[in-house]
Amino acid sequence: MTAARFFIEGRVQGVFFRASTRQQAEALGLRGYARNLQDGRVEVLAVGDVQAIERLEHWLKQGPPAAHVERIERIAADDGEAGPDFETA
């Protein structure tokens, strides 16, 4: 089990990015959250299998059809920050 935090920049708010991320994460069996930040980015915490997190990261680079991802940053995270499910805030 591992954890990663992603910060996604671009046109990522108001385009169903968080809801679509939740669907992807749930399908991959991940826990964590996706939330909008005040500066226009989306923050994603993903906890679970290493390969599942890699697959989510690949998806995050594209996002849902209406999104336009300009940049993604990945940093290590603490798996204790995630609840039992994947949530949107």
N, CA, C and O atoms as a MOPAC input file, in Angstrom:
PM7 MOZYME 1SCF
protein

 N      0.85500 1    -1.17700 1     0.00000 1
 C      0.00000 1     0.00000 1     0.00000 1
 C      0.89500 1     1.23300 1     0.00000 1
 O      1.90000 1     1.29500 1     0.70800 1
 N      0.50800 1     2.20100 1    -0.80400 1
 C      1.26200 1     3.45000 1    -0.89400 1
 C      0.28600 1     4.61000 1    -1.01600 1
 O     -0.92000 1     4.41300 1    -1.16400 1
 N      0.82400 1     5.81800 1    -0.95100 1
 C     -0.01600 1     7.01400 1    -1.06200 1
 C      0.71500 1     8.05900 1    -1.88700 1
 O      1.93800 1     8.18000 1    -1.82000 1
 N     -0.05000 1     8.81000 1    -2.66200 1
 C      0.50600 1     9.89800 1    -3.46600 1
 C     -0.47900 1    11.05000 1    -3.48600 1
 O     -1.69500 1    10.85600 1    -3.48700 1
 N      0.07300 1    12.25600 1    -3.50300 1
 C     -0.74500 1    13.46700 1    -3.59800 1
 C     -0.42500 1    14.11900 1    -4.94500 1
 O      0.73800 1    14.25500 1    -5.32500 1
 N     -1.47400 1    14.51600 1    -5.65000 1
 C     -1.32600 1    15.14600 1    -6.95400 1
 C     -1.92500 1    16.54500 1    -6.91300 1
 O     -2.95800 1    16.77100 1    -6.28200 1
 N     -1.27600 1    17.46900 1    -7.58200 1
 C     -1.80000 1    18.80800 1    -7.78300 1
 C     -1.92100 1    19.00100 1    -9.29000 1
 O     -0.93000 1    18.93000 1   -10.01600 1
 N     -3.14000 1    19.24600 1    -9.75000 1
 C     -3.41500 1    19.32900 1   -11.17400 1
 C     -3.78200 1    20.75800 1   -11.52700 1
 O     -4.66400 1    21.35300 1   -10.90800 1
 N     -3.09900 1    21.30900 1   -12.52800 1
 C     -3.32700 1    22.68300 1   -12.97100 1
 C     -3.90200 1    22.68700 1   -14.38300 1
 O     -3.69000 1    21.75400 1   -15.15800 1
 N     -4.62400 1    23.73900 1   -14.69800 1
 C     -5.22100 1    23.92000 1   -16.02000 1
 C     -6.69300 1    24.23000 1   -15.86800 1
 O     -7.11500 1    24.78800 1   -14.85500 1
 N     -7.47300 1    23.87200 1   -16.86700 1
 C     -8.92600 1    24.02500 1   -16.77000 1
 C     -9.45500 1    22.74800 1   -16.11600 1
 O     -9.85400 1    21.80300 1   -16.79700 1
 N     -9.44900 1    22.74200 1   -14.78400 1
 C     -9.78300 1    21.53000 1   -14.04100 1
 C    -10.89200 1    21.74300 1   -13.01200 1
 O    -11.27400 1    20.80400 1   -12.31400 1
 N    -11.40800 1    22.95900 1   -12.91200 1
 C    -12.54800 1    23.20800 1   -12.03200 1
 C    -13.75400 1    23.54400 1   -12.89800 1
 O    -13.64000 1    24.25000 1   -13.90000 1
 N    -14.90500 1    23.03000 1   -12.49600 1
 C    -16.13200 1    23.28200 1   -13.24900 1
 C    -16.28100 1    22.40400 1   -14.48000 1
 O    -17.10600 1    22.69500 1   -15.34600 1
 N    -15.49300 1    21.32700 1   -14.57400 1
 C    -15.54100 1    20.43300 1   -15.73100 1
 C    -15.70000 1    18.97300 1   -15.30700 1
 O    -15.32800 1    18.05900 1   -16.04400 1
 N    -16.25600 1    18.76500 1   -14.11200 1
 C    -16.50100 1    17.42900 1   -13.54700 1
 C    -15.20900 1    16.65200 1   -13.29000 1
 O    -15.20100 1    15.42100 1   -13.31800 1
 N    -14.11800 1    17.37800 1   -13.03900 1
 C    -12.83800 1    16.72300 1   -12.79500 1
 C    -12.87700 1    15.88700 1   -11.51000 1
 O    -12.44100 1    14.73600 1   -11.50200 1
 N    -13.39800 1    16.46800 1   -10.43000 1
 C    -13.42800 1    15.74000 1    -9.16200 1
 C    -14.32100 1    14.51100 1    -9.23200 1
 O    -13.92600 1    13.43500 1    -8.78200 1
 N    -15.51200 1    14.65500 1    -9.78500 1
 C    -16.43800 1    13.52600 1    -9.87800 1
 C    -15.87200 1    12.42800 1   -10.78000 1
 O    -15.98900 1    11.24200 1   -10.47100 1
 N    -15.27000 1    12.82300 1   -11.87600 1
 C    -14.66500 1    11.83800 1   -12.78100 1
 C    -13.47100 1    11.14900 1   -12.13100 1
 O    -13.25100 1     9.95400 1   -12.33200 1
 N    -12.70600 1    11.90200 1   -11.35400 1
 C    -11.57300 1    11.31900 1   -10.63200 1
 C    -12.06500 1    10.30200 1    -9.61800 1
 O    -11.47500 1     9.23100 1    -9.47200 1
 N    -13.14600 1    10.63200 1    -8.91400 1
 C    -13.71800 1     9.68700 1    -7.95600 1
 C    -14.13100 1     8.39400 1    -8.64700 1
 O    -13.87100 1     7.30700 1    -8.13000 1
 N    -14.76600 1     8.49600 1    -9.80100 1
 C    -15.17100 1     7.29200 1   -10.53700 1
 C    -13.96300 1     6.44000 1   -10.91600 1
 O    -13.98200 1     5.21900 1   -10.75900 1
 N    -12.91500 1     7.08800 1   -11.41300 1
 C    -11.69500 1     6.36500 1   -11.78500 1
 C    -11.06200 1     5.69900 1   -10.56000 1
 O    -10.68500 1     4.52700 1   -10.60200 1
 N    -10.95400 1     6.45900 1    -9.47700 1
 C    -10.32000 1     5.94300 1    -8.26100 1
 C    -11.10600 1     4.77100 1    -7.68300 1
 O    -10.51900 1     3.77000 1    -7.27200 1
 N    -12.42000 1     4.89200 1    -7.65000 1
 C    -13.23800 1     3.80300 1    -7.12200 1
 C    -13.08700 1     2.54800 1    -7.97700 1
 O    -13.00800 1     1.44000 1    -7.44600 1
 N    -13.04800 1     2.71600 1    -9.29100 1
 C    -12.87600 1     1.57200 1   -10.19500 1
 C    -11.52800 1     0.88800 1    -9.97600 1
 O    -11.38700 1    -0.31300 1   -10.20500 1
 N    -10.54100 1     1.66500 1    -9.53000 1
 C     -9.20200 1     1.12200 1    -9.28200 1
 C     -9.02500 1     0.64600 1    -7.84100 1
 O     -7.95700 1     0.14800 1    -7.48600 1
 N    -10.04800 1     0.79200 1    -7.01300 1
 C     -9.98900 1     0.34200 1    -5.63000 1
 C     -9.17000 1     1.24000 1    -4.71900 1
 O     -8.60500 1     0.77200 1    -3.73000 1
 N     -9.10000 1     2.52300 1    -5.04000 1
 C     -8.30300 1     3.46900 1    -4.26600 1
 C     -9.15200 1     4.19800 1    -3.22300 1
 O    -10.36200 1     4.35600 1    -3.38500 1
 N     -8.49400 1     4.63700 1    -2.15400 1
 C     -9.10500 1     5.50100 1    -1.15200 1
 C     -8.49700 1     6.89100 1    -1.31000 1
 O     -7.45800 1     7.03800 1    -1.95300 1
 N     -9.12600 1     7.90600 1    -0.73500 1
 C     -8.56600 1     9.24700 1    -0.74800 1
 C     -9.61400 1    10.29700 1    -1.03000 1
 O    -10.76400 1    10.17900 1    -0.60600 1
 N     -9.20200 1    11.33400 1    -1.75600 1
 C    -10.13700 1    12.41500 1    -2.06400 1
 C     -9.65800 1    13.23000 1    -3.25200 1
 O     -8.49800 1    13.15800 1    -3.65800 1
 N    -10.58200 1    14.00300 1    -3.79500 1
 C    -10.29300 1    15.01900 1    -4.81000 1
 C    -11.00200 1    16.27900 1    -4.34500 1
 O    -12.18400 1    16.24600 1    -4.00400 1
 N    -10.26500 1    17.40400 1    -4.33100 1
 C    -10.88900 1    18.65300 1    -3.88800 1
 C    -10.32400 1    19.82900 1    -4.66400 1
 O     -9.16800 1    19.83600 1    -5.08800 1
 N    -11.19000 1    20.82800 1    -4.83300 1
 C    -10.77500 1    22.07300 1    -5.46800 1
 C     -9.95600 1    22.89800 1    -4.48500 1
 O    -10.24100 1    22.91300 1    -3.28800 1
 N     -8.94100 1    23.58200 1    -4.99200 1
 C     -8.15200 1    24.50500 1    -4.19300 1
 C     -8.49600 1    25.93100 1    -4.58900 1
 O     -8.95000 1    26.17800 1    -5.70600 1
 N     -8.28400 1    26.85900 1    -3.68600 1
 C     -8.60400 1    28.26800 1    -3.92700 1
 C     -7.87000 1    28.83800 1    -5.13900 1
 O     -8.37900 1    29.74700 1    -5.79500 1
 N     -6.69000 1    28.31900 1    -5.44100 1
 C     -5.88800 1    28.86100 1    -6.54900 1
 C     -6.25900 1    28.29300 1    -7.91900 1
 O     -5.58300 1    28.57600 1    -8.90800 1
 N     -7.33200 1    27.49200 1    -7.98500 1
 C     -7.80500 1    26.96700 1    -9.26000 1
 C     -7.32300 1    25.56100 1    -9.58100 1
 O     -7.75800 1    24.97000 1   -10.56900 1
 N     -6.43700 1    25.02100 1    -8.76300 1
 C     -5.96500 1    23.65400 1    -8.97900 1
 C     -6.91600 1    22.65800 1    -8.32200 1
 O     -7.78200 1    23.02700 1    -7.52800 1
 N     -6.73300 1    21.39400 1    -8.67200 1
 C     -7.40700 1    20.29700 1    -7.98700 1
 C     -6.32700 1    19.48400 1    -7.28700 1
 O     -5.28000 1    19.18800 1    -7.86400 1
 N     -6.59700 1    19.12800 1    -6.03000 1
 C     -5.70600 1    18.27000 1    -5.25400 1
 C     -6.33600 1    16.88800 1    -5.16400 1
 O     -7.52800 1    16.75700 1    -4.88500 1
 N     -5.53500 1    15.86600 1    -5.40000 1
 C     -6.00700 1    14.48400 1    -5.31600 1
 C     -5.07600 1    13.71200 1    -4.39700 1
 O     -3.85900 1    13.73700 1    -4.57700 1
 N     -5.63900 1    13.03300 1    -3.42200 1
 C     -4.89900 1    12.10600 1    -2.58100 1
 C     -5.36400 1    10.70800 1    -2.95100 1
 O     -6.56000 1    10.41900 1    -2.92700 1
 N     -4.41900 1     9.84200 1    -3.29400 1
 C     -4.75500 1     8.47100 1    -3.67600 1
 C     -3.96200 1     7.50800 1    -2.80200 1
 O     -2.74800 1     7.64100 1    -2.65300 1
 N     -4.66600 1     6.53800 1    -2.22800 1
 C     -4.05000 1     5.54000 1    -1.35700 1
 C     -4.48300 1     4.16200 1    -1.83900 1
 O     -5.67000 1     3.90100 1    -2.03500 1
 N     -3.49700 1     3.28300 1    -2.02700 1
 C     -3.80900 1     1.92400 1    -2.45200 1
 C     -2.63000 1     1.26300 1    -3.11600 1
 O     -1.47500 1     1.57800 1    -2.82900 1
 N     -2.92800 1     0.35500 1    -3.99500 1
 C     -1.93900 1    -0.40900 1    -4.73200 1
 C     -1.09900 1     0.50400 1    -5.63300 1
 O     -1.63000 1     1.41800 1    -6.26400 1
 N      0.19200 1     0.25600 1    -5.68600 1
 C      1.11000 1     1.08100 1    -6.47900 1
 C      0.66900 1     1.15100 1    -7.94400 1
 O      0.63600 1     2.23300 1    -8.53100 1
 N      0.33800 1     0.02200 1    -8.52200 1
 C     -0.06400 1     0.00800 1    -9.93200 1
 C     -1.36600 1     0.77200 1   -10.15900 1
 O     -1.52500 1     1.42900 1   -11.18800 1
 N     -2.28700 1     0.69200 1    -9.21800 1
 C     -3.54800 1     1.42900 1    -9.34500 1
 C     -3.28800 1     2.93400 1    -9.29300 1
 O     -3.90500 1     3.69600 1   -10.03700 1
 N     -2.38100 1     3.35900 1    -8.42400 1
 C     -2.04200 1     4.78600 1    -8.35100 1
 C     -1.37100 1     5.23800 1    -9.63900 1
 O     -1.62600 1     6.34600 1   -10.11000 1
 N     -0.52300 1     4.40400 1   -10.21100 1
 C      0.11700 1     4.73100 1   -11.49200 1
 C     -0.93600 1     4.89000 1   -12.58600 1
 O     -0.83900 1     5.79500 1   -13.41500 1
 N     -1.92700 1     4.02500 1   -12.59100 1
 C     -2.99400 1     4.11400 1   -13.59400 1
 C     -3.81500 1     5.37900 1   -13.40000 1
 O     -4.19400 1     6.03200 1   -14.37300 1
 N     -4.09500 1     5.73100 1   -12.13300 1
 C     -4.82200 1     6.96500 1   -11.87100 1
 C     -3.99700 1     8.17000 1   -12.31800 1
 O     -4.54000 1     9.09900 1   -12.91700 1
 N     -2.70700 1     8.16700 1   -12.03900 1
 C     -1.85100 1     9.27900 1   -12.46600 1
 C     -1.89800 1     9.44500 1   -13.98600 1
 O     -1.97900 1    10.56600 1   -14.48800 1
 N     -1.84800 1     8.34600 1   -14.70400 1
 C     -1.93700 1     8.41000 1   -16.16500 1
 C     -3.25400 1     9.05600 1   -16.59300 1
 O     -3.27200 1     9.88300 1   -17.50400 1
 N     -4.35600 1     8.68100 1   -15.93800 1
 C     -5.65500 1     9.26600 1   -16.26100 1
 C     -5.69000 1    10.74900 1   -15.90000 1
 O     -6.23100 1    11.55500 1   -16.65700 1
 N     -5.11800 1    11.11800 1   -14.75100 1
 C     -5.13000 1    12.51600 1   -14.31700 1
 C     -4.44400 1    13.44300 1   -15.31500 1
 O     -4.79300 1    14.62000 1   -15.40200 1
 N     -3.49100 1    12.93600 1   -16.05500 1
 C     -2.78200 1    13.75700 1   -17.05000 1
 C     -3.70100 1    14.18500 1   -18.18100 1
 O     -3.40600 1    15.15000 1   -18.88600 1
 N     -4.81600 1    13.47600 1   -18.36400 1
 C     -5.81000 1    13.82500 1   -19.38400 1
 C     -7.06500 1    14.42100 1   -18.74700 1
 O     -7.56300 1    15.46300 1   -19.17300 1
 N     -7.56500 1    13.73100 1   -17.71300 1
 C     -8.79700 1    14.16100 1   -17.07000 1
 C    -10.00900 1    13.86500 1   -17.91800 1
 O     -9.90300 1    13.18600 1   -18.93900 1
 N    -11.17400 1    14.37200 1   -17.50700 1
 C    -12.40000 1    14.16300 1   -18.27700 1
 C    -12.36800 1    14.98800 1   -19.56700 1
 O    -11.52000 1    15.86800 1   -19.71200 1
 N    -13.27600 1    14.71600 1   -20.49900 1
 C    -13.23000 1    15.37700 1   -21.81400 1
 C    -13.21900 1    16.90300 1   -21.78800 1
 O    -12.55800 1    17.51200 1   -22.63000 1
 N    -13.92100 1    17.54100 1   -20.86100 1
 C    -13.99200 1    19.00900 1   -20.84900 1
 C    -12.77900 1    19.66400 1   -20.19300 1
 O    -12.62000 1    20.88200 1   -20.26600 1
 N    -11.93400 1    18.87900 1   -19.56200 1
 C    -10.76300 1    19.42500 1   -18.86700 1
 C     -9.60900 1    19.66800 1   -19.83600 1
 O     -9.54400 1    19.08900 1   -20.92000 1
 N     -8.70900 1    20.53800 1   -19.41100 1
 C     -7.45300 1    20.75800 1   -20.13300 1
 C     -6.34500 1    20.82900 1   -19.08600 1
 O     -6.13700 1    21.86300 1   -18.45000 1
 N     -5.63900 1    19.71500 1   -18.91900 1
 C     -4.57600 1    19.62600 1   -17.91200 1
 C     -3.30700 1    20.23300 1   -18.49100 1
 O     -2.82100 1    19.82300 1   -19.54500 1
 N     -2.78700 1    21.21600 1   -17.77700 1
 C     -1.55000 1    21.87200 1   -18.20400 1
 C     -0.33600 1    21.33800 1   -17.45900 1
 O      0.76200 1    21.27600 1   -18.01100 1
 N     -0.53600 1    20.95300 1   -16.20900 1
 C      0.58800 1    20.50600 1   -15.39000 1
 C      0.07300 1    19.62900 1   -14.27300 1
 O     -1.01100 1    19.85500 1   -13.73600 1
 N      0.86800 1    18.61700 1   -13.92500 1
 C      0.53400 1    17.76100 1   -12.79600 1
 C      1.79800 1    17.55900 1   -11.96400 1
 O      2.87500 1    17.29200 1   -12.49700 1
 N      1.64700 1    17.69000 1   -10.66200 1
 C      2.75800 1    17.49500 1    -9.73400 1
 C      2.38900 1    16.34900 1    -8.80100 1
 O      1.26800 1    16.28200 1    -8.29800 1
 N      3.33800 1    15.45100 1    -8.57600 1
 C      3.11900 1    14.32200 1    -7.66500 1
 C      4.11900 1    14.40300 1    -6.52500 1
 O      5.31600 1    14.59700 1    -6.74100 1
 N      3.61100 1    14.25200 1    -5.30600 1
 C      4.48300 1    14.19800 1    -4.13600 1
 C      4.04200 1    13.03000 1    -3.25900 1
 O      2.91100 1    12.55500 1    -3.35800 1
 N      4.94600 1    12.58100 1    -2.40900 1
 C      4.61800 1    11.50000 1    -1.48500 1
 C      3.58400 1    11.99000 1    -0.47600 1
 O      3.50800 1    13.18200 1    -0.17900 1
 N      2.80100 1    11.06700 1     0.04000 1
 C      1.75500 1    11.42500 1     1.01100 1
 C      1.68800 1    10.35100 1     2.08900 1
 O      2.27900 1     9.27900 1     1.95700 1
 N      0.97100 1    10.65400 1     3.14000 1
 C      0.75300 1     9.74800 1     4.25700 1
 C     -0.57700 1     9.03300 1     4.03800 1
 O     -1.61200 1     9.67900 1     3.87200 1
 N     -0.55000 1     7.71100 1     4.03700 1
 C     -1.79300 1     6.97800 1     3.78300 1
 C     -2.81800 1     7.13400 1     4.90500 1
 O     -3.98200 1     6.78000 1     4.72000 1
 N     -2.41300 1     7.65300 1     6.05700 1
 C     -3.33300 1     7.87600 1     7.16300 1
 C     -4.27900 1     9.04300 1     6.95000 1
 O     -5.23200 1     9.21400 1     7.71000 1
 N     -4.02900 1     9.85000 1     5.92700 1
 C     -4.89000 1    11.00400 1     5.65200 1
 C     -6.19200 1    10.61800 1     4.96200 1
 O     -7.14500 1    11.39600 1     4.95900 1
 N     -6.24100 1     9.43600 1     4.38300 1
 C     -7.42000 1     9.01600 1     3.62000 1
 C     -8.41900 1     8.31500 1     4.51500 1
 O     -8.04900 1     7.60400 1     5.44900 1
 N     -9.68100 1     8.52100 1     4.21900 1
 C    -10.73900 1     7.80200 1     4.90300 1
 C    -10.92300 1     6.42600 1     4.27400 1
 O    -10.07100 1     5.97600 1     3.50700 1
 N    -12.01600 1     5.76500 1     4.58800 1
 C    -12.23600 1     4.40200 1     4.07300 1
 C    -12.66200 1     4.35200 1     2.60900 1
 O    -12.63800 1     3.28400 1     1.99600 1
 N    -13.04700 1     5.48100 1     2.04800 1
 C    -13.54600 1     5.54400 1     0.66500 1
 C    -12.80300 1     6.62900 1    -0.09400 1
 O    -11.87400 1     7.24300 1     0.43000 1
 N    -13.22000 1     6.86000 1    -1.33400 1
 C    -12.70700 1     7.99600 1    -2.10600 1
 C    -13.80300 1     9.04900 1    -2.13500 1
 O    -14.92800 1     8.76700 1    -2.54800 1
 N    -13.48000 1    10.25800 1    -1.70100 1
 C    -14.47700 1    11.31100 1    -1.54800 1
 C    -14.13500 1    12.52600 1    -2.38600 1
 O    -12.99200 1    12.70400 1    -2.80800 1
 N    -15.12700 1    13.35000 1    -2.61900 1
 C    -14.91700 1    14.66100 1    -3.22700 1
 C    -15.28500 1    15.71200 1    -2.21300 1
 O    -16.22900 1    15.55000 1    -1.44100 1
 N    -14.52500 1    16.80100 1    -2.22100 1
 C    -14.79400 1    17.89300 1    -1.27500 1
 C    -14.86900 1    19.19100 1    -2.01600 1
 O    -15.08800 1    20.23800 1    -1.40600 1

